[in-house]
Amino acid sequence: MKFNGFSFILIVLFLSWIELYAYQATKTLLKNVKANRAKWINRVYLLQAVVMMTLVVYLRLSQAGTISFSFIISIIFMSYAAKLLGLVFVFIDDMRRAIALFFAGRKKRKDRKIASGKKIPRSEFLAKTAVAAATLPVVTMSFGIVSGAYDYRVRRKKLYLPNLPSGFNGIKMAQLSDIHSGSFFDKKAVEGGVNLLMAEKPDVVFFTGDLVNNQTKEVNEYFDIFSKVKADLGVYSTLGNHDYGDYMHWTSAQAKQQNLQNMILAHEKMGWNLMMNENKSLKIGGDQISLIGVENWGAGRFAKYGDLNLAHKNSEGDVKILLSHDPSHWDAQVRPNFNDIDLMFAGHTHGMQLGVEIGNFRWSPSKWMYPQWADLYTEGKHHLYVNRGFGFLGFPGRIGILPEITIFELTNRPV
């Protein structure tokens, strides 16, 4: 994980300030503790501060996307999120003390009394409240790792496409996205997720990118599991922004290119039809629909390997379905320029692996970056479905936004 030198120094200084402020606050809780015990608690606190700083330095020197990286950054985040939340209450208490000291000073000047020099103590109640508040991110994130990472949810959608050929009426399509196999730490749980998918007996399966975090070799130990994903009409896949090896340093351009070739072979080995700026026809009897697959195309800083003009060329069918990893593609190119694309499947956002979903209510910080960040979006006759992802990246878990397997039933009759 790379920062320039100046940015890294600023981060270290900020985290050091948090540690110092939190250390001073702990003294309030220790004022009634026996001196020998308080001394050992202080030493333990200082030791954890040194450990945290060591881990911060380690992250700067390490490669993002590995399992160890995910857990270490989670430990660091939990530690400082807890301290920051607790320090909110400490800061409130310090403001109370400052105001009290100010008015006490005015009173002394008015009454011409000599200042006693007695300090206004921190509130023990607020100090204990700070400790209680600090446990919240630790408990929440720990639960997200233990319970949320592999809590696969099968989501079902019925989609009305008026031009759908009668042979495809009632067809069952499944979507997976954002597997991120380099993040997994429980192979049996992953297999359980694939078994959930196959129990649905889909007619066709789509995968919309990010098979790995950085390197193709991450998926090697999961070939036996993902090779089980099969369907009568086939399994079709496309690449996501993490599948090109763009987020790591390679010894040479040839090594990076070989990684991409290995990625193509990995899809082939699993029996998946990787679509790289091309289209295919899905046929049932005499009816057909067109399936279009593009390489990664993302708005802003994300790579734009996708060529939708090329992929769309000579596509045939009354209904056209697009596989494109990044949902920003929909507003940027698909809807404005390709009016005949009825339905697009995407992923990428993960719903930020953090949010709230209760009934039809959905919220995640992801919405601040992506207008379409999870579930189904419809504009006129055009539909976009954004899958929340099968895996996880960075934080090795999920809080509120759970991993997803999506099952679609297409119909030419109004729903």
C-alpha positions as CSV (number, residue, x, y, z in Angstrom):
1,M,0.0,0.0,0.0
2,K,1.8,3.1,-1.3
3,F,1.7,6.7,0.0
4,N,4.2,9.4,-0.9
5,G,6.6,10.2,2.0
6,F,4.9,13.4,3.0
7,S,1.4,11.9,3.1
8,F,2.7,9.0,5.2
9,I,4.4,11.3,7.7
10,L,1.1,13.2,8.1
11,I,-0.8,9.9,8.7
12,V,1.7,8.8,11.3
13,L,1.6,12.2,13.1
14,F,-2.2,12.1,13.1
15,L,-2.4,8.6,14.5
16,S,0.3,9.4,17.1
17,W,-1.9,12.4,18.2
18,I,-4.8,10.0,18.6
19,E,-2.7,7.6,20.7
20,L,-1.4,10.4,22.9
21,Y,-4.8,11.9,23.5
22,A,-6.3,8.5,24.2
23,Y,-3.5,7.7,26.6
24,Q,-4.1,10.9,28.5
25,A,-7.8,10.1,28.7
26,T,-7.1,6.6,30.1
27,K,-5.5,8.2,33.2
28,T,-9.0,9.4,34.3
29,L,-10.1,5.8,34.4
30,L,-7.0,4.7,36.3
31,K,-7.1,7.4,39.0
32,N,-8.9,5.1,41.5
33,V,-6.8,2.0,40.5
34,K,-3.9,0.8,42.6
35,A,-0.6,2.4,41.5
36,N,1.1,-0.9,40.6
37,R,-1.9,-2.1,38.5
38,A,-2.2,1.3,36.8
39,K,1.4,1.2,35.9
40,W,1.0,-2.1,34.1
41,I,-2.1,-1.0,32.3
42,N,-0.2,2.1,31.1
43,R,2.6,-0.2,29.8
44,V,0.1,-2.4,28.0
45,Y,-1.4,0.6,26.3
46,L,1.9,2.0,25.2
47,L,2.9,-1.5,23.9
48,Q,-0.3,-1.6,21.7
49,A,0.5,1.9,20.4
50,V,3.9,0.7,19.3
51,V,2.3,-2.4,17.7
52,M,-0.2,-0.3,15.8
53,M,2.5,2.0,14.5
54,T,4.5,-1.0,13.4
55,L,1.5,-2.4,11.5
56,V,1.0,1.0,9.8
57,V,4.6,0.9,8.6
58,Y,4.2,-2.7,7.5
59,L,1.1,-1.8,5.4
60,R,3.0,0.9,3.6
61,L,5.6,-1.7,2.5
62,S,3.1,-4.5,1.7
63,Q,1.0,-5.5,-1.3
64,A,-2.7,-4.7,-1.0
65,G,-5.2,-7.4,-1.8
66,T,-3.7,-10.3,0.3
67,I,-5.5,-12.0,3.2
68,S,-2.9,-10.8,5.7
69,F,-3.3,-7.2,4.4
70,S,-7.0,-7.3,4.8
71,F,-6.9,-8.5,8.4
72,I,-4.1,-6.1,9.4
73,I,-5.8,-3.1,7.9
74,S,-9.0,-4.2,9.6
75,I,-7.2,-4.3,13.0
76,I,-5.7,-0.9,12.4
77,F,-9.1,0.6,11.4
78,M,-10.9,-1.0,14.3
79,S,-8.3,0.3,16.7
80,Y,-8.3,3.9,15.5
81,A,-12.1,4.1,14.8
82,A,-12.7,2.9,18.4
83,K,-10.3,5.5,19.8
84,L,-11.7,8.3,17.6
85,L,-15.2,7.6,18.6
86,G,-14.2,7.5,22.3
87,L,-12.3,10.7,21.9
88,V,-15.4,12.5,20.8
89,F,-16.7,12.2,24.4
90,V,-13.2,13.1,25.8
91,F,-13.2,16.2,23.6
92,I,-16.7,17.2,24.9
93,D,-15.4,16.7,28.4
94,D,-12.3,18.8,27.7
95,M,-14.5,21.6,26.3
96,R,-16.6,21.4,29.5
97,R,-13.4,21.8,31.5
98,A,-12.1,24.7,29.4
99,I,-15.4,26.6,29.8
100,A,-15.5,25.9,33.5
101,L,-12.0,27.1,33.9
102,F,-12.7,30.2,31.9
103,F,-15.7,31.2,34.1
104,A,-13.8,30.2,37.3
105,G,-11.0,32.5,36.2
106,R,-13.4,35.4,35.7
107,K,-15.0,34.8,39.1
108,K,-11.5,34.9,40.7
109,R,-10.7,38.1,39.1
110,K,-14.0,39.7,40.0
111,D,-13.7,38.6,43.7
112,R,-10.0,39.4,43.8
113,K,-9.2,36.0,45.1
114,I,-5.9,34.2,44.6
115,A,-6.1,31.3,42.3
116,S,-5.6,28.1,44.1
117,G,-4.1,26.4,41.0
118,K,-6.5,23.5,41.4
119,K,-7.3,21.8,38.1
120,I,-10.8,21.0,37.0
121,P,-10.9,17.2,36.8
122,R,-12.1,15.2,33.8
123,S,-15.6,13.7,34.3
124,E,-15.3,10.0,35.1
125,F,-18.8,9.5,33.7
126,L,-17.8,10.9,30.3
127,A,-14.6,8.9,30.4
128,K,-16.5,5.7,30.9
129,T,-19.0,6.7,28.2
130,A,-16.0,7.1,25.9
131,V,-14.8,3.6,26.6
132,A,-18.3,2.2,26.0
133,A,-18.6,4.1,22.7
134,A,-15.2,2.9,21.6
135,T,-16.3,-0.7,21.8
136,L,-19.0,-0.1,19.1
137,P,-16.8,-0.2,16.0
138,V,-14.8,-3.1,17.4
139,V,-18.0,-5.2,18.0
140,T,-19.6,-4.2,14.8
141,M,-16.6,-4.9,12.6
142,S,-15.9,-8.2,14.3
143,F,-19.5,-9.3,13.8
144,G,-19.1,-8.3,10.1
145,I,-16.1,-10.6,9.8
146,V,-17.5,-13.6,11.7
147,S,-21.1,-13.4,10.5
148,G,-21.2,-11.3,7.3
149,A,-18.4,-12.4,5.1
150,Y,-20.1,-15.6,3.9
151,D,-23.7,-15.0,4.7
152,Y,-24.8,-15.5,1.1
153,R,-28.3,-14.3,0.2
154,V,-30.2,-15.5,-2.8
155,R,-32.1,-12.5,-4.2
156,R,-34.9,-13.0,-6.8
157,K,-36.1,-10.6,-9.4
158,K,-38.7,-11.0,-12.1
159,L,-38.0,-8.7,-15.1
160,Y,-40.5,-7.7,-17.7
161,L,-39.0,-7.4,-21.2
162,P,-41.8,-6.7,-23.7
163,N,-39.7,-7.9,-26.7
164,L,-38.6,-11.1,-25.1
165,P,-39.1,-14.0,-27.5
166,S,-41.7,-16.6,-26.3
167,G,-39.0,-19.3,-26.2
168,F,-37.2,-17.3,-23.4
169,N,-40.4,-16.6,-21.4
170,G,-39.7,-17.8,-17.9
171,I,-36.0,-18.4,-18.4
172,K,-34.0,-18.4,-15.2
173,M,-30.8,-16.4,-15.2
174,A,-28.2,-16.2,-12.4
175,Q,-25.6,-13.6,-11.7
176,L,-22.5,-13.7,-9.6
177,S,-20.0,-10.8,-9.4
178,D,-16.9,-9.7,-7.6
179,I,-15.7,-13.0,-6.3
180,H,-12.3,-11.6,-5.2
181,S,-10.9,-15.1,-4.5
182,G,-7.6,-13.7,-3.1
183,S,-9.6,-12.5,0.0
184,F,-11.2,-15.8,1.0
185,F,-10.2,-17.5,4.2
186,D,-12.9,-20.2,4.4
187,K,-13.0,-22.5,1.4
188,K,-15.8,-24.6,2.8
189,A,-18.0,-21.5,3.1
190,V,-17.2,-20.5,-0.5
191,E,-18.3,-24.0,-1.6
192,G,-21.5,-23.5,0.3
193,G,-22.2,-20.4,-1.6
194,V,-21.7,-22.1,-5.0
195,N,-24.0,-25.0,-3.8
196,L,-26.7,-22.4,-3.1
197,L,-26.4,-21.1,-6.6
198,M,-26.5,-24.5,-8.2
199,A,-29.5,-25.5,-6.1
200,E,-31.5,-22.9,-8.1
201,K,-30.8,-24.8,-11.3
202,P,-30.4,-21.7,-13.5
203,D,-30.7,-22.0,-17.3
204,V,-27.7,-19.6,-17.8
205,V,-25.2,-18.0,-15.5
206,F,-23.4,-14.6,-15.8
207,F,-20.3,-13.5,-13.9
208,T,-19.6,-9.7,-14.1
209,G,-15.9,-9.4,-13.2
210,D,-13.3,-9.2,-10.4
211,L,-12.4,-12.9,-10.1
212,V,-9.3,-11.9,-8.2
213,N,-7.7,-9.0,-6.3
214,N,-4.4,-8.7,-8.2
215,Q,-3.0,-11.9,-9.6
216,T,-4.6,-14.8,-11.4
217,K,-2.9,-17.4,-9.2
218,E,-5.3,-16.3,-6.4
219,V,-8.1,-18.4,-7.9
220,N,-6.0,-21.5,-8.4
221,E,-7.1,-23.3,-5.2
222,Y,-10.8,-22.5,-6.0
223,F,-10.9,-24.0,-9.5
224,D,-12.5,-27.2,-8.2
225,I,-15.3,-25.1,-6.6
226,F,-16.1,-22.6,-9.4
227,S,-15.9,-25.3,-12.0
228,K,-19.1,-26.6,-10.5
229,V,-20.9,-23.5,-11.8
230,K,-22.7,-24.9,-14.9
231,A,-25.9,-24.2,-16.8
232,D,-27.6,-25.7,-19.9
233,L,-27.2,-22.4,-21.9
234,G,-23.7,-21.9,-20.5
235,V,-21.7,-19.7,-18.1
236,Y,-20.7,-16.3,-19.5
237,S,-18.2,-14.0,-17.9
238,T,-16.4,-10.7,-18.3
239,L,-13.4,-9.0,-16.6
240,G,-13.5,-6.4,-13.8
241,N,-10.9,-3.7,-12.9
242,H,-9.0,-6.0,-10.6
243,D,-8.6,-8.8,-13.1
244,Y,-5.9,-7.0,-15.1
245,G,-3.2,-6.7,-12.4
246,D,-3.3,-2.9,-12.5
247,Y,-3.0,-2.5,-8.7
248,M,0.4,-4.1,-8.2
249,H,4.0,-3.7,-9.3
250,W,5.2,-6.2,-11.9
251,T,8.8,-7.0,-12.7
252,S,8.1,-6.4,-16.3
253,A,5.3,-5.6,-18.8
254,Q,5.6,-9.1,-20.0
255,A,4.9,-10.5,-16.5
256,K,1.7,-8.4,-16.3
257,Q,0.6,-9.5,-19.8
258,Q,1.3,-13.2,-18.8
259,N,-1.0,-12.7,-15.8
260,L,-3.8,-11.5,-18.1
261,Q,-3.2,-14.5,-20.4
262,N,-3.4,-16.7,-17.3
263,M,-6.7,-15.0,-16.4
264,I,-8.2,-15.9,-19.8
265,L,-7.0,-19.5,-19.4
266,A,-8.5,-19.6,-15.8
267,H,-12.0,-18.8,-17.2
268,E,-11.5,-21.4,-19.9
269,K,-10.4,-24.0,-17.3
270,M,-13.5,-23.4,-15.2
271,G,-15.7,-23.8,-18.3
272,W,-16.7,-20.2,-18.4
273,N,-17.1,-18.3,-21.7
274,L,-15.1,-15.1,-21.2
275,M,-16.4,-12.3,-23.3
276,M,-13.9,-9.6,-24.2
277,N,-15.6,-6.9,-26.3
278,E,-17.8,-9.4,-28.3
279,N,-21.3,-10.7,-28.6
280,K,-22.9,-14.1,-28.8
281,S,-26.4,-15.4,-29.5
282,L,-28.3,-17.4,-27.0
283,K,-30.8,-19.7,-28.7
284,I,-33.8,-21.7,-27.6
285,G,-35.5,-23.4,-30.5
286,G,-36.0,-20.8,-33.2
287,D,-35.7,-17.9,-30.8
288,Q,-32.6,-16.0,-29.9
289,I,-31.4,-13.1,-27.8
290,S,-28.1,-11.3,-28.0
291,L,-25.5,-11.3,-25.1
292,I,-22.9,-8.6,-25.2
293,G,-19.8,-8.7,-23.0
294,V,-17.3,-5.9,-22.6
295,E,-14.0,-5.6,-20.8
296,N,-13.8,-3.3,-17.9
297,W,-15.0,0.3,-18.5
298,G,-15.4,2.6,-15.6
299,A,-16.0,6.4,-15.3
300,G,-13.3,8.6,-13.8
301,R,-10.0,7.1,-12.8
302,F,-10.9,3.5,-13.6
303,A,-9.5,1.7,-16.7
304,K,-11.4,1.9,-19.9
305,Y,-10.5,-1.3,-21.7
306,G,-14.1,-1.9,-22.8
307,D,-15.0,-1.1,-26.4
308,L,-18.8,-1.2,-26.5
309,N,-18.9,-0.2,-30.2
310,L,-16.9,-3.3,-31.1
311,A,-18.8,-5.6,-28.7
312,H,-22.2,-4.4,-30.0
313,K,-21.3,-4.7,-33.7
314,N,-23.5,-7.2,-35.6
315,S,-25.3,-8.2,-32.4
316,E,-28.7,-9.7,-33.3
317,G,-31.8,-10.5,-31.3
318,D,-35.1,-8.9,-30.2
319,V,-33.5,-8.5,-26.7
320,K,-30.0,-7.5,-26.0
321,I,-28.3,-8.1,-22.6
322,L,-25.0,-6.4,-21.6
323,L,-22.4,-7.7,-19.2
324,S,-20.3,-4.8,-18.0
325,H,-18.5,-4.8,-14.6
326,D,-18.8,-1.1,-13.6
327,P,-22.4,0.4,-13.3
328,S,-21.1,3.9,-14.2
329,H,-20.9,2.5,-17.8
330,W,-24.7,2.6,-17.9
331,D,-25.1,6.4,-17.7
332,A,-21.9,7.2,-19.4
333,Q,-22.3,5.2,-22.6
334,V,-25.0,2.5,-22.6
335,R,-28.2,4.5,-22.2
336,P,-27.1,7.6,-24.3
337,N,-25.6,5.7,-27.2
338,F,-27.1,2.1,-27.3
339,N,-30.9,2.4,-27.1
340,D,-31.4,-1.2,-28.1
341,I,-29.7,-2.7,-25.0
342,D,-32.5,-3.7,-22.8
343,L,-30.7,-5.0,-19.7
344,M,-27.3,-4.6,-18.2
345,F,-25.7,-6.6,-15.4
346,A,-23.0,-5.0,-13.3
347,G,-21.2,-5.3,-10.0
348,H,-18.1,-3.5,-8.8
349,T,-19.5,-1.4,-5.9
350,H,-19.9,-4.2,-3.3
351,G,-22.4,-1.8,-1.7
352,M,-19.2,-0.8,0.0
353,Q,-19.7,-3.9,2.2
354,L,-21.3,-1.5,4.6
355,G,-24.9,-0.2,5.0
356,V,-28.4,-0.8,6.0
357,E,-31.1,-2.8,4.1
358,I,-34.5,-3.2,5.7
359,G,-37.3,-4.1,3.3
360,N,-37.2,-1.8,0.4
361,F,-35.1,0.7,2.3
362,R,-31.4,0.7,1.3
363,W,-28.6,3.0,2.3
364,S,-24.8,2.8,2.0
365,P,-21.9,5.3,1.7
366,S,-21.5,3.8,-1.8
367,K,-24.4,6.0,-2.9
368,W,-22.2,9.0,-2.7
369,M,-19.9,7.6,-5.4
370,Y,-22.4,5.6,-7.5
371,P,-25.9,6.7,-8.4
372,Q,-26.6,3.1,-9.1
373,W,-24.9,1.1,-6.3
374,A,-27.1,-2.0,-5.6
375,D,-30.2,-3.8,-6.9
376,L,-32.4,-2.9,-9.8
377,Y,-32.7,0.4,-11.6
378,T,-35.1,1.2,-14.5
379,E,-35.2,4.1,-16.9
380,G,-38.0,3.8,-19.4
381,K,-37.5,0.4,-21.1
382,H,-33.9,0.1,-19.9
383,H,-32.9,-1.9,-16.9
384,L,-29.6,-2.1,-14.8
385,Y,-29.0,-4.6,-12.1
386,V,-26.0,-4.0,-9.8
387,N,-25.0,-7.1,-7.9
388,R,-23.6,-6.6,-4.3
389,G,-20.9,-9.1,-4.9
390,F,-20.1,-12.6,-3.8
391,G,-16.8,-11.9,-2.1
392,F,-15.1,-9.0,-0.3
393,L,-12.1,-6.7,-0.6
394,G,-10.1,-4.8,2.0
395,F,-12.3,-5.3,5.0
396,P,-12.6,-9.1,5.3
397,G,-16.3,-9.1,6.0
398,R,-19.6,-7.3,5.4
399,I,-21.8,-5.2,7.7
400,G,-25.4,-4.9,6.5
401,I,-24.7,-5.3,2.8
402,L,-24.5,-9.1,2.5
403,P,-22.9,-11.2,-0.3
404,E,-25.3,-11.9,-3.1
405,I,-26.4,-14.6,-5.6
406,T,-29.1,-13.2,-7.9
407,I,-31.7,-15.2,-9.7
408,F,-33.7,-13.5,-12.5
409,E,-36.8,-14.7,-14.2
410,L,-37.5,-13.0,-17.5
411,T,-41.0,-12.6,-18.8
412,N,-42.7,-10.9,-21.8
413,R,-45.9,-10.4,-19.7
414,P,-46.3,-7.3,-17.5
415,V,-45.3,-8.0,-13.9
